[in-house]
Amino acid sequence: MTTDEYERLAATLNRIPNGFPPVEDGTHLRILRWVFTPEEAGIASQMRLRGETSEELAERLQMPVRELEKRLDAMEEKGQIFARESDGVKRYALTVFIGGIWEDQMGRMDREFAQMVDEYFTKGKNKGLFDTEPPIFKVIPINRTISTEIEVYPYEIAEEIIAKAKSWGLRECMCKKQKGLLDEKCRYPSSVCLLFSSSPNAYEGDELTTSISREESLRILYEAEEAGLVHCSMNVKEGHSYICNCCTCCCVMLSGMVKLGQPHAFMRSNFVIEVDEGRCIGCGVCTDRCQFGALELQSDVCQADSVRCVGCGVCSVSCEADALHLVHRPSDERSTPPEDRKDWMKEKARARGLDLSDLL
């Protein structure tokens, strides 16, 4: 097996709605060589998103089933593929790069890998993922900063997302760890990525994820708010599996818009900050906390830029004068996310002109 195996895998990953676009200097292939052996790349390039048993895969790939099963289990351990077990039957599936392979290298990542991926994100700008609708990320507003008379949907409330889960996990932020390895240490807390599952005890024995309780999840959520981090999750109504607490200095998604000017890197919330000028005391604390440059003091009164505001509510948490609250954006500026992950992938595939029939 040669470089062709990596090129085939790269092409397969780019045919997933999330994308894995090639870059001219081949950095995308260097990343795959770091993560996969040629044999592993060859297997992964032929896998499907829907998942197959080892017997089904062995028949399709013309490989001895026991040998293949051993390889698949090792690949799952390395974070190269996804596997799930239901009713005693284990299925193995191809997984995405961002939101899958990249994050699952947390335990293996070194400076070399961090440098490659950082260069890749800068050069490739995540074409396909960040330049087409629908965005993969959506800002979740801080619930306590929303004006009390406003109707809020459950998928817009972080506490509701946490309450629906049956298992809760905590991970170190991959974005912050990557920047730290490049001597760009983040000033914000790093163990702030919350994971959720509809299955009990889902994170027991997971080397990358610490199993925590619902109460601990809420505590970490509120600590992240106080620290000035922005709640984000997948841009869907149902089936949220994580809440990332993000900063524009490290986060691949937030920096995609702020630093690279990619408007579809993430979706702002359906809210915008409103300033009660009669209450504002001009202290300037809120302007320091806003990571998007949406607030400034004019004649000692805070003024908000609704275009820059992403509706996170981080500024309002720090306002001792109670002069800042989130209100609904005008109806023509609000968006409704796809129903679930499957619908998101269908919409993204249509936007990118992809045919997923051979991956399902």
Secondary structure, 3 states (H helix, E strand, C coil): CCHHHHHHHHHHHHCCCCCCCCCCCCHHHHHHHHHCCHHHHHHHCCCCCCCECHHHHHHHHCCCHHHHHHHHHHHHHCCCCEEEEECCEEEEECCCHHHHHCHHHCCCCCHHHHHHHHHHHHHHCCCCCCCCCCCCEEECCCHHHECCCCCCCHHHCHHHHHHHCCEEEEECCHHHHHHHHCCCCCCCCCCCEEEEECCCCCCCCCCCCEEECHHHHHHHHHHHHHHCCEEEEECCCCCCCEEEEECCCCCHHHHHHHCCCCCCCEECCCEEEEECCCCCCCCCHHHHHCCCCCEEEECCEEEECCCCCCCCCHHHHCCCCCCEEEEECCHHHCCCCCCCHHHHHHHHHHHHCCCCCCCC
